[in-house]
Amino acid sequence: MKKTFALRVDEEVLSAIERWAADEFRSTNGQIEWILNEALKRAKRNPQKKKQP
């Protein structure tokens, strides 16, 4: 389940993320999720997926 929350980001940082997202054919939200997931993987802190029956 995804949770909604407000995120404050510097305008220039958001512009850079929007350009990056367009280059990768993702939405801005999708790009931010991808960045966060990659950072969690690299830090070996990614949450374990729950097994579905």
WOSUL-V642259 format. One line per field, one symbol per residue. burial: 1 if it has 24 or more other C-alpha atoms within 12 Angstrom, else 0. A space follows every 10 residues. Layout:
# WOSUL-V642259
burial: ???
This chain:
# WOSUL-V642259
burial: 0000000000 0000001000 0000000000 0100000000 0000000000 000
